[in-house]
Amino acid sequence: MENSSFLVPCTSCGKANRVPASKEGLAGRCGHCRAMLKPLYYQPHPLTEPGFDNFIQRYQGPVVAEFWAPW
């Protein structure tokens, strides 16, 4: 996804912010009101059992989780 970007709405002022795909997983600031933007994840983020709770506690946005086992 080279040169791709995504529009992330600010939860404070509602303005859309263009975020480069290369900034995946990083929090930024709104270009209009300077409020913090939630980190953007545009691809699945694989987690292990120890990292799952930590990720869920830190991430403030909605999360879609898929669980599977090889058996």
Backbone bond lengths (Angstrom), bond angles and torsions (degrees), N, CA, C in turn:
res aa  C-N    CA-C-N  psi(-1)  N-CA   C-N-CA  omega(-1)  CA-C   N-CA-C  phi
1 M - - - 1.450 - - 1.523 110.62 -
2 E 1.281 114.63 44.39 1.442 120.30 177.87 1.519 110.24 -59.92
3 N 1.314 117.26 140.06 1.466 123.94 178.66 1.517 113.57 62.94
4 S 1.329 118.57 13.71 1.457 121.27 177.78 1.511 109.62 -86.56
5 S 1.320 115.28 156.27 1.455 120.44 174.73 1.526 108.37 -146.36
6 F 1.308 114.96 163.28 1.455 121.71 -177.38 1.520 109.27 -131.87
7 L 1.321 116.68 151.44 1.458 121.21 175.94 1.519 108.63 -95.19
8 V 1.322 115.64 121.88 1.457 122.08 -179.99 1.523 107.37 -115.55
9 P 1.354 117.52 118.51 1.465 118.92 179.89 1.528 111.10 -75.42
10 C 1.312 116.35 142.44 1.461 122.43 175.58 1.522 107.95 -79.01
11 T 1.324 117.16 130.84 1.463 120.37 179.68 1.522 111.68 -76.20
12 S 1.336 117.78 -13.52 1.469 121.04 179.63 1.525 112.79 -89.56
13 C 1.334 116.90 -50.33 1.465 119.46 -174.94 1.528 113.64 -111.82
14 G 1.331 117.69 -12.04 1.460 121.15 177.78 1.520 115.24 85.29
15 K 1.320 118.46 -4.81 1.467 120.90 -179.43 1.528 110.29 -70.65
16 A 1.335 116.09 146.37 1.463 121.84 177.24 1.525 109.17 -84.61
17 N 1.313 115.53 136.50 1.464 122.24 179.40 1.511 108.84 -119.89
18 R 1.323 116.67 128.42 1.463 121.34 178.07 1.522 108.13 -82.40
19 V 1.343 115.59 120.20 1.462 121.58 -177.88 1.528 108.15 -116.85
20 P 1.332 117.69 125.06 1.475 120.09 178.61 1.525 110.80 -63.97
21 A 1.319 117.20 143.89 1.460 122.08 178.77 1.523 110.95 -59.96
22 S 1.314 117.53 -26.35 1.465 120.86 179.80 1.524 112.57 -68.04
23 K 1.321 118.03 -12.07 1.476 122.56 179.99 1.527 111.66 -96.92
24 E 1.329 117.00 20.40 1.462 121.34 -179.84 1.527 110.85 -53.71
25 G 1.320 116.54 132.15 1.456 122.42 176.31 1.516 115.00 83.99
26 L 1.325 117.67 -1.22 1.459 121.09 -179.28 1.519 110.88 -105.96
27 A 1.310 116.46 138.22 1.463 120.76 174.90 1.525 108.24 -79.40
28 G 1.306 116.53 148.73 1.457 121.07 178.16 1.515 110.14 -133.10
29 R 1.311 115.87 -168.21 1.462 121.39 178.02 1.524 109.27 -123.30
30 C 1.311 114.80 145.48 1.464 121.55 177.05 1.523 108.97 -64.04
31 G 1.310 117.00 134.15 1.452 121.67 178.63 1.513 112.73 -71.82
32 H 1.331 118.01 -15.41 1.461 121.69 -178.57 1.526 112.12 -95.89
33 C 1.343 117.64 -54.93 1.471 120.81 -174.29 1.528 113.15 -109.50
34 R 1.340 117.93 -4.63 1.467 124.32 178.65 1.525 114.07 69.67
35 A 1.333 118.93 12.22 1.466 122.01 175.62 1.522 108.80 -70.51
36 M 1.317 116.66 155.67 1.462 121.27 178.93 1.526 110.23 -69.30
37 L 1.329 116.20 138.23 1.459 122.80 174.37 1.522 108.22 -100.24
38 K 1.309 116.22 147.47 1.460 120.29 177.13 1.518 109.65 -69.12
39 P 1.336 117.63 147.66 1.469 119.56 176.20 1.526 110.29 -60.88
40 L 1.296 115.88 146.74 1.458 122.66 -178.79 1.521 109.77 -102.98
41 Y 1.319 116.51 129.93 1.468 122.36 171.67 1.518 106.70 -123.85
42 Y 1.324 117.76 115.03 1.456 121.02 -178.37 1.527 111.82 -105.93
43 Q 1.317 117.75 -7.85 1.459 122.33 176.86 1.526 108.22 -123.80
44 P 1.324 118.09 158.07 1.469 119.60 176.55 1.530 110.77 -55.25
45 H 1.297 115.08 142.43 1.465 121.94 -178.57 1.524 107.72 -115.24
46 P 1.348 118.63 98.09 1.459 119.92 -176.76 1.529 111.20 -67.79
47 L 1.321 115.56 135.04 1.463 121.68 -179.47 1.524 109.74 -127.89
48 T 1.301 115.87 147.30 1.458 121.14 173.05 1.524 107.88 -96.19
49 E 1.313 117.00 170.02 1.458 120.24 -178.25 1.532 112.98 -55.30
50 P 1.336 119.91 -46.02 1.464 118.92 -179.67 1.535 113.38 -65.27
51 G 1.320 117.93 -31.54 1.458 120.81 -176.69 1.516 114.88 -85.72
52 F 1.335 117.45 -15.00 1.462 120.38 -174.63 1.525 111.74 -63.90
53 D 1.329 117.91 -53.16 1.472 120.89 -178.36 1.522 111.23 -60.22
54 N 1.312 116.78 -41.29 1.463 120.62 179.57 1.523 111.21 -61.65
55 F 1.333 116.92 -44.61 1.466 120.71 179.59 1.525 110.98 -63.27
56 I 1.317 117.48 -46.07 1.466 121.89 -178.52 1.531 110.71 -62.69
57 Q 1.312 117.72 -39.75 1.467 120.92 -179.74 1.527 111.84 -69.20
58 R 1.323 117.98 -35.29 1.466 121.61 -178.38 1.524 113.04 -80.28
59 Y 1.332 117.02 -36.89 1.469 120.22 -173.24 1.519 110.22 -80.66
60 Q 1.317 116.89 126.49 1.458 121.90 -174.30 1.531 114.17 -93.73
61 G 1.306 117.52 -6.43 1.456 120.67 -177.69 1.514 112.07 -96.45
62 P 1.328 116.27 -178.86 1.466 119.84 176.97 1.529 110.80 -68.46
63 V 1.315 116.09 148.01 1.459 122.15 -178.14 1.525 108.54 -128.99
64 V 1.324 116.89 132.25 1.456 122.43 171.34 1.525 106.47 -106.38
65 A 1.313 116.56 121.69 1.462 120.33 -177.65 1.526 110.15 -114.70
66 E 1.323 115.30 137.53 1.465 121.42 174.72 1.528 106.94 -122.27
67 F 1.301 116.67 126.07 1.460 121.62 -179.95 1.519 108.43 -111.54
68 W 1.310 116.68 139.99 1.461 120.22 177.82 1.531 108.76 -151.89
69 A 1.300 114.73 163.70 1.455 121.84 177.42 1.541 107.87 -138.10
70 P 1.322 118.02 148.97 1.457 120.39 -175.47 1.526 113.80 -73.29
71 W 1.320 118.81 -9.31 1.464 118.56 -177.97 1.466 110.07 -87.56
